[in-house]
Amino acid sequence: MMKKSKSTNLDKRDSGIEVIGEVPWGTHFCLFYQTKEDLIDILVPYFKAGLESNEYCMWVTSEPLNQKDAENAIKKSLPNFEQYLNKKQIEIIPHNEWYLKNNEFNSQRVLDDWVDKLNYGLSQGFKGLRLTGNTFWLEEKDWKAFTDYEEEVNNIIGNYNMIGVCTYCLEKCGPYELLDVIHNHQFALIRREGKWTNFKSMEQIKAEEKYREAYNLVNFYKDLFAHDMNTILQAILSTTQYHSLLRNDPEELEDFGDITKIVEMHVRRGTSLISKVRTLSKLEETEIQLIPIGVFDVLDKSVENTKKSFHEKNINIQIEGLSKDLKILGDALLIDVFDNLLNNSVKFSDNDKESIVDIIISKIQADDIKYIKFEFKDNGIGIPDDRKKTLFQELFERDKSKRGMGIGLSLVKKIVDKYEGKIWVEDRIKGNYKEGSNFVVLLKESP
């Protein structure tokens, strides 16, 4: 079996091929050729870039470009090629020594051999494995086994520091064979009107869009997390430095108040931020299994979790309509929903007047689905209408002068979506005027 090795597939590598440019580890594409010159035109710069990037290279040859032809072609492009041969950074071998040991093609053996070559290259200090194999030797009886092998390669190569190009003779591929090849590779190179063209399927285009989204999301969270954590740590540092300045003046130090409470507050902020980022990352990777969850115990625990924050700002919590037998379809993340909505109410309460957070729970039916409706009503500063649409995005802020991740409400939205529920915010109306906000959450009632 193939052993999984660490892949740094966000690391871009120079393909050496102008029409492709840089590619990440895990790239697996194909080349349709007609002549020996086509193979030389693509594979020589491909391996030249790999050697110069400190990668281990494997070139498995077949007609019309044999082992000797391949070696002579790369020597012309790379005058110091002998140095790479001497330090055993590249192997150029015929197909029968690789694909057809004992005159038999065994897909699992070939897959395992590629990984063995990768592990050897890594052990010698090379960055990864760059490979190619020519399929001219394929006979009709081997086609099905080889296409299954190629499909397996395409499914797993993303787990490895590998880049692979498989070369197919265009004249030997009929319409069905062409479809098989394109399906089993991320993209294909073909010469049209004298120019190389990079042909991508819609599946690959969508995969690249998802890759770009994931890459941008990683950088987004990294930058914002660093900013918010730096703000928290700077606040702690400033507090402790002020404590040091007042250390020799007990009277002023007493007036300053309890330093440890301020530090504790910022540490709690940092711990909460880390916890939210971890939960968000897990949500992106895992599927949630919905099971009946008792609302009473979870909400009671969540109120206990946030009780200290409510007491510090003199906020009272009132719960209406909560029954001990209420159950929704969810999982352990339900407490994150309640915690974040309660903390949100605390954060934006008005300190200049008595604050009350009402939690109203009821049953409703919408679109033939039975829901438990949760309303978290605060009498805080409210939310401008132009902000309601972006409220559950990662970078929502009440005050444009402050930059923060706004990650709590984003986390709530992602969990509620996983629960197949709904969430929105509306103004809290008291009498004839607006007072604060009302966060409404609909979660499916357990049968």
C-alpha positions in Angstrom: 0.0 0.0 0.0 1.1 3.6 -0.6 2.2 5.3 2.6 1.0 8.9 3.0 3.8 11.4 3.1 3.5 15.0 4.1 2.6 17.3 1.1 3.1 21.0 1.1 0.8 21.5 -1.9 0.6 25.3 -1.4 4.2 25.4 -2.4 4.4 26.4 -6.1 7.0 24.8 -8.3 8.3 25.9 -11.7 7.0 23.5 -14.3 9.6 24.7 -16.9 6.7 24.7 -19.4 5.8 28.2 -20.5 2.1 27.5 -21.2 1.7 26.0 -17.7 4.0 28.2 -15.5 4.1 27.3 -11.8 2.2 24.4 -10.4 1.7 23.0 -6.8 2.9 19.7 -5.6 0.3 17.0 -6.4 -0.1 18.2 -10.0 -0.8 15.3 -12.5 -1.3 16.2 -16.1 -0.9 14.5 -19.5 0.8 15.4 -22.8 -0.6 14.3 -26.2 2.2 14.1 -28.6 2.7 13.1 -32.3 6.5 13.2 -32.8 9.7 12.6 -30.9 10.3 16.4 -31.1 7.0 17.0 -29.3 8.3 15.0 -26.3 11.6 16.8 -26.3 10.0 20.2 -26.6 8.0 19.6 -23.3 10.0 17.1 -21.2 13.5 18.6 -21.5 12.5 22.0 -20.0 10.2 20.2 -17.5 13.2 18.2 -16.1 15.6 21.0 -16.4 13.4 23.1 -14.1 13.1 20.1 -11.7 16.8 19.5 -11.5 17.5 23.2 -10.9 14.8 23.3 -8.2 16.5 20.5 -6.3 13.9 17.9 -7.1 14.5 14.1 -7.7 13.6 13.2 -11.3 12.4 10.0 -12.9 12.1 9.8 -16.7 10.6 6.5 -17.9 11.0 6.3 -21.6 9.4 4.4 -24.5 9.4 4.8 -28.3 9.7 7.1 -30.2 12.0 8.7 -27.6 14.3 6.0 -26.1 16.6 6.2 -23.1 19.6 7.3 -25.1 17.7 9.9 -27.1 16.3 11.4 -23.9 19.7 11.7 -22.3 21.3 13.3 -25.4 18.4 15.8 -25.6 18.7 17.0 -22.0 22.5 17.2 -22.2 22.1 19.8 -25.1 19.9 22.0 -22.9 21.8 21.5 -19.6 25.6 21.6 -20.1 26.3 20.5 -16.5 23.9 17.5 -16.8 26.7 15.1 -15.8 26.8 16.7 -12.3 23.1 15.8 -11.8 23.8 12.2 -13.0 26.8 11.9 -10.7 24.9 12.9 -7.6 22.1 10.6 -8.6 19.4 13.2 -8.8 17.9 11.8 -12.0 17.2 8.4 -13.5 16.3 7.8 -17.1 15.1 4.2 -17.6 13.2 2.3 -20.3 9.6 1.4 -19.7 10.1 -2.4 -19.4 12.3 -1.8 -16.4 9.6 0.1 -14.7 6.1 -0.7 -15.8 6.6 -4.3 -17.1 8.8 -6.1 -14.5 8.5 -9.8 -15.2 6.6 -8.8 -18.4 3.5 -7.9 -16.3 1.9 -4.6 -15.5 1.0 -4.5 -11.8 -0.6 -1.1 -10.9 -0.2 -1.4 -7.1 3.5 -2.3 -7.5 4.1 0.7 -9.8 2.3 3.0 -7.3 4.3 1.7 -4.4 7.5 2.1 -6.5 6.8 5.8 -7.1 6.4 6.4 -3.4 9.6 4.5 -2.7 11.4 6.8 -5.2 9.9 9.8 -3.5 11.0 8.7 -0.1 14.5 8.0 -1.4 14.6 11.4 -2.9 13.5 13.1 0.3 16.0 11.1 2.3 18.8 12.5 0.0 17.7 16.1 0.7 15.7 16.7 -2.5 12.4 18.6 -2.3 10.2 16.0 -3.9 9.7 13.8 -7.0 9.2 15.0 -10.6 8.3 12.2 -13.0 7.1 11.2 -16.4 6.1 8.0 -18.1 5.5 7.3 -21.8 2.6 5.0 -22.6 3.5 4.1 -26.2 4.2 0.5 -25.0 0.5 0.1 -23.9 -1.3 -2.7 -25.7 -5.1 -3.0 -25.9 -5.2 -5.7 -23.3 -3.4 -3.4 -20.7 -5.5 -0.3 -21.4 -8.2 -0.9 -18.7 -5.7 -1.8 -16.0 -3.6 1.3 -16.9 -6.6 3.7 -16.9 -7.6 2.4 -13.5 -4.0 3.0 -12.3 -4.0 6.5 -13.7 -7.3 7.2 -11.9 -5.8 6.0 -8.7 -2.7 8.2 -9.2 -5.0 11.3 -9.9 -7.0 10.6 -6.7 -4.0 10.3 -4.4 -1.1 12.3 -5.9 -2.3 15.4 -4.0 -1.0 13.8 -0.8 2.6 13.7 -2.0 5.4 16.0 -3.0 5.1 14.8 -6.6 4.5 16.3 -10.0 3.7 13.9 -12.8 3.2 14.1 -16.5 2.0 11.1 -18.5 2.6 11.1 -22.3 0.2 9.6 -24.8 0.7 9.1 -28.5 -2.2 11.0 -30.2 -2.4 8.5 -33.1 -2.9 5.6 -30.7 -5.8 7.2 -28.9 -9.3 6.9 -30.2 -12.2 9.0 -29.0 -13.0 6.8 -26.0 -9.3 6.6 -25.0 -9.0 10.4 -25.2 -11.9 10.7 -22.8 -10.4 8.2 -20.4 -7.1 10.1 -20.4 -8.6 13.6 -19.9 -10.8 12.3 -17.1 -7.8 10.9 -15.2 -5.6 14.0 -15.4 -6.0 17.5 -14.1 -5.3 19.0 -17.5 -3.8 18.1 -20.9 -1.2 19.6 -23.2 -1.7 19.4 -26.9 -0.1 21.2 -29.9 -2.6 23.1 -32.0 -1.5 25.1 -35.1 2.1 24.9 -33.9 1.4 26.2 -30.4 1.1 24.2 -27.2 -2.4 24.6 -25.6 -3.3 23.8 -22.0 -6.7 22.1 -22.1 -8.7 22.0 -18.9 -11.9 20.2 -18.1 -14.7 22.0 -16.3 -14.0 19.7 -13.3 -10.4 21.0 -13.2 -11.5 24.6 -13.6 -13.8 24.2 -10.6 -11.1 22.5 -8.6 -8.7 25.4 -9.2 -11.4 27.9 -8.1 -11.8 25.9 -4.9 -8.0 25.8 -4.4 -7.8 29.6 -4.9 -10.7 30.1 -2.5 -9.0 27.9 0.1 -5.6 29.6 -0.4 -7.2 33.1 0.0 -9.1 31.9 3.1 -6.0 30.6 4.7 -4.2 34.0 4.2 -7.3 35.9 5.3 -7.5 34.0 8.6 -3.8 34.1 9.1 -3.6 37.9 8.7 -6.7 38.7 10.8 -5.7 36.2 13.5 -2.2 37.7 13.7 -3.7 41.2 14.0 -6.3 40.3 16.7 -3.8 38.3 18.7 -1.2 41.0 18.5 -3.8 43.5 19.8 -4.6 41.3 22.7 -1.0 40.7 23.6 -0.2 44.4 23.3 -3.0 45.1 25.8 -1.6 42.6 28.2 1.9 44.0 27.8 0.8 47.6 28.3 -1.0 46.6 31.5 1.9 44.7 33.0 4.3 47.6 32.0 2.1 50.1 33.8 2.1 47.8 36.8 5.9 47.8 36.8 6.0 51.6 36.7 3.6 51.8 39.8 5.3 49.0 41.7 7.2 51.5 43.9 4.1 53.6 44.7 1.5 51.5 46.6 -1.1 54.2 46.8 -1.2 54.8 43.0 -1.1 51.0 42.4 -4.2 50.6 44.6 -6.0 53.4 42.7 -5.1 51.6 39.5 -7.3 48.7 40.5 -6.9 45.0 40.1 -4.3 44.4 37.4 -4.9 40.7 37.3 -8.6 41.2 36.2 -7.5 43.2 33.2 -4.9 40.7 32.2 -7.4 37.9 32.7 -10.0 39.6 30.5 -7.5 39.8 27.6 -6.3 36.3 28.1 -9.9 35.1 27.9 -10.3 37.0 24.7 -7.3 35.3 23.2 -8.4 31.9 24.3 -11.8 32.4 22.9 -10.3 33.6 19.5 -8.1 30.5 19.2 -11.1 28.3 20.1 -13.2 29.9 17.4 -10.6 29.6 14.7 -10.0 25.9 15.5 -13.8 25.2 15.4 -14.1 27.0 12.0 -11.2 25.0 10.5 -12.8 21.7 11.7 -16.2 22.7 10.2 -14.5 23.1 6.8 -13.1 19.6 7.0 -15.8 17.4 8.7 -19.3 16.4 8.1 -21.7 16.9 11.0 -23.8 13.9 12.2 -27.2 15.3 13.3 -28.6 13.7 16.4 -31.3 14.7 19.0 -29.8 17.2 21.4 -31.6 18.4 24.6 -31.8 22.2 24.5 -32.3 22.8 28.2 -29.0 21.4 29.4 -27.0 23.0 26.6 -28.5 26.5 27.1 -28.2 26.2 30.9 -24.5 25.4 30.5 -24.0 28.3 28.0 -25.6 30.8 30.4 -23.2 29.5 33.1 -20.3 30.0 30.7 -21.2 33.6 30.1 -22.5 34.5 33.5 -19.3 36.2 34.6 -19.4 38.5 31.6 -23.0 39.4 32.2 -22.4 40.2 35.9 -19.4 42.4 35.0 -21.7 44.6 32.8 -24.7 44.3 35.1 -26.8 42.6 32.5 -29.8 40.4 33.4 -30.8 37.3 31.4 -34.5 36.3 31.1 -35.5 33.1 29.5 -39.1 32.5 28.3 -40.7 29.4 26.9 -37.9 26.9 27.7 -39.1 23.4 28.3 -36.9 20.7 29.6 -38.0 18.2 26.9 -37.2 20.4 23.9 -34.8 18.7 21.5 -33.3 19.8 18.2 -31.3 18.0 15.5 -27.7 19.0 16.1 -24.5 18.0 17.8 -21.9 19.2 20.4 -21.4 22.5 18.5 -24.8 23.7 19.7 -23.2 25.3 22.7 -20.9 27.4 20.4 -24.1 28.9 18.9 -25.5 29.8 22.3 -22.2 31.0 23.7 -21.5 33.3 20.8 -24.9 34.8 20.6 -24.9 35.5 24.4 -21.4 37.0 24.2 -22.5 39.1 21.3 -25.3 40.5 23.5 -22.8 41.3 26.2 -20.3 42.9 23.9 -22.7 45.5 22.4 -24.9 46.2 25.4 -25.4 49.9 26.4 -23.3 50.5 29.5 -25.2 53.7 30.3 -28.5 52.0 31.1 -29.9 48.9 32.7 -29.4 46.0 30.2 -31.6 43.0 29.8 -31.1 40.1 27.4 -34.4 38.2 26.7 -34.1 34.7 25.3 -37.5 33.7 23.9 -38.1 30.1 22.8 -41.0 28.9 20.8 -42.1 26.3 18.2 -43.0 27.2 14.6 -43.5 25.4 11.3 -42.1 26.8 8.0 -42.0 25.1 4.6 -43.5 21.9 6.2 -40.6 21.7 8.6 -40.9 21.9 12.4 -38.4 24.3 14.0 -37.5 25.5 17.5 -37.3 29.2 17.3 -34.7 31.0 19.5 -34.8 34.8 19.8 -31.9 36.6 21.5 -33.1 40.1 22.2 -30.7 42.7 23.6 -31.3 46.4 24.3 -27.9 47.5 23.1 -26.7 49.9 20.4 -28.5 48.2 17.5 -27.2 47.4 14.0 -27.4 49.8 11.0 -29.5 48.5 8.1 -26.5 48.5 5.7 -24.6 46.2 8.0 -27.2 43.5 8.4 -26.4 41.9 5.0 -22.7 41.4 6.0 -23.3 40.6 9.6 -22.4 37.0 9.4 -19.2 37.4 7.3 -15.8 37.0 8.9 -14.9 40.7 8.9 -18.1 42.2 10.2 -17.5 45.2 12.6 -19.9 47.4 14.5 -17.4 50.2 14.4 -15.4 50.9 11.3 -12.6 52.4 13.4 -11.9 49.0 14.9 -10.5 46.1 12.9 -11.5 42.6 14.2 -12.2 39.2 12.9 -15.9 39.3 13.8 -15.5 35.5 13.8 -18.1 34.6 16.4 -21.2 35.3 14.3 -19.5 33.8 11.2 -19.0 30.6 13.3 -22.7 30.6 14.4 -23.8 31.0 10.8 -21.7 28.1 9.6 -22.9 25.8 12.4 -26.6 26.7 11.8 -26.1 26.0 8.0 -24.6 22.6 8.9 -27.7 22.0 11.0 -29.9 22.9 8.0 -31.4 25.7 10.0 -31.7 29.5 9.5 -30.4 32.6 11.2 -31.0 36.3 10.7 -31.0 39.6 12.7 -33.8 42.2 13.0 -34.4 45.3 15.1 -35.8 44.8 18.5 -39.0 46.9 18.7 -40.2 48.1 22.1 -43.3 50.2 21.9 -42.9 52.7 19.0 -39.1 52.7 18.8 -36.2 50.5 18.1 -34.1 49.2 21.0 -31.2 46.9 20.3 -31.2 43.8 18.2 -33.0 40.5 17.9 -31.0 37.5 16.6 -33.4 34.8 15.4 -32.3 31.2 15.0 -34.4 28.4 13.6 -33.2 24.9 14.3 -35.0 21.7 13.3 -37.0 20.1 16.0 -36.1 16.5 16.8 -39.0 14.1 16.0 
